[in-house]
Amino acid sequence: MRIFLPEWAPQESVLMALPTANTDWEYILEEAQSQYQRIIKTFTDEGVCVVLLCHDANEAHDILQSCDQDLIRYIETDYNDTWTRDYGPISVIKDDRLRALDFGFNGWGLKFASDKDNLAVSRLNKTSVIDDNTYRNERDFILEGGSIETDGEGSLLTTSLCLCSPNRNGGLSKTEVERQLRLRLGVDHVLFLDYGALEGDDTDSHIDTLARLAPENIILFTGCRNIDDPQFEELLQMRAQLTMFRNATGEPFNLVELPLPDAIFDESGLRLPATYANYLVTNNVVFMPTYQQPQNDFLAMQTIKIAFPDHKVVGIDCTTLIKQHGSLHCATMQIPKNLFNPSIYDKQ
């Protein structure tokens, strides 16, 4: 029996990867590294340990010198880009033991180079960051961490546009995808959203931009109240579908609507997929992306507090992250206690 762990399960660290000149951040590298420095400093200021993939540990240390070094572990390795949510390990419990599942990653359906990212978890295994008895190779199936949400009680929330994409697993049907999710993650109740695509989204509607499962049978979802917004109809249809969903015991979910950030555009005038649903849950803090929109940022923080009343909610300006069409959750992967070899947490 397998149990797919929810994000709010006890954690030991957060996995991230530092922008380098060999990533898509090269054109704004200094700005990107400053963005990551601010994120990591906010994490360590709140007592969160960061396991950081980097090309050069000394260089990374210099960039992050203002952060609490006791809470950072540097892992030198190679990678294409910094979105660890989508190529990091996915955590399940099998036979009362934690497993790190290494699913295939192909650059969000062959859109971007991904050969190094696809091997990142394997390298963590080969360098003993993940022990052999914990690591499981599942790379014959393409599955990104940002595309799936669980409540830890058998339910999984995802989107049909992403998981049934022809460029991921050959365009499997919902039934075929569900069979794989049941087998590999141990879930028994799969819910497919069919609406909600955001403009500028490279992921084919990752669920972590649209709707997030939370404790007490809550779904936080991205809403839109502006009828003139081009995304209004899609998000309205998504909301209607969410009202029809039931959990594994047949109960309707408690829906909590997040505001939609005001439109943010890139230098060429294309809209970027900014959303407050792309938050990260840690042991005591929910870290939420902000976009220099005081009214919307404040409302989103207060809304998330409804779903996580025992957590502190901390905003982090992610106006640089969104330039590469991702945000805070995309750039991070929570690591449960005992998933990584305990030796990496020894003080270096």
Secondary structure, DSSP 8 states (H G I E B T S, - for coil): -EEE--TTS-EEEEEEE---TTSTTGGGHHHHHHHHHHHHHHHHHTT--EEEEES-HHHHHHHTTTS-GGGEEEEE---S-S-HHHHS-EEEEETTEEEEEEEE--HHHHTS--TTGGGHHHHHHHTTSS-TTTEEEEEEEE--GGG-EE-SSSEEEEEHHHHT-HHHHSS--HHHHHHHHHHHH--SEEEEE-----TT-SSSS-GGGTEEEETTTEEEEE----TTSTTHHHHHHHHHHHHH-B-TTS-B-EEEEE------B-TTS-B----TT--EE-SSEEEEEE-S-HHHHHHHHHHHHHH-TTSEEEEEE-TTGGGGT--TTTT-EEEETTTS-GGGGS--
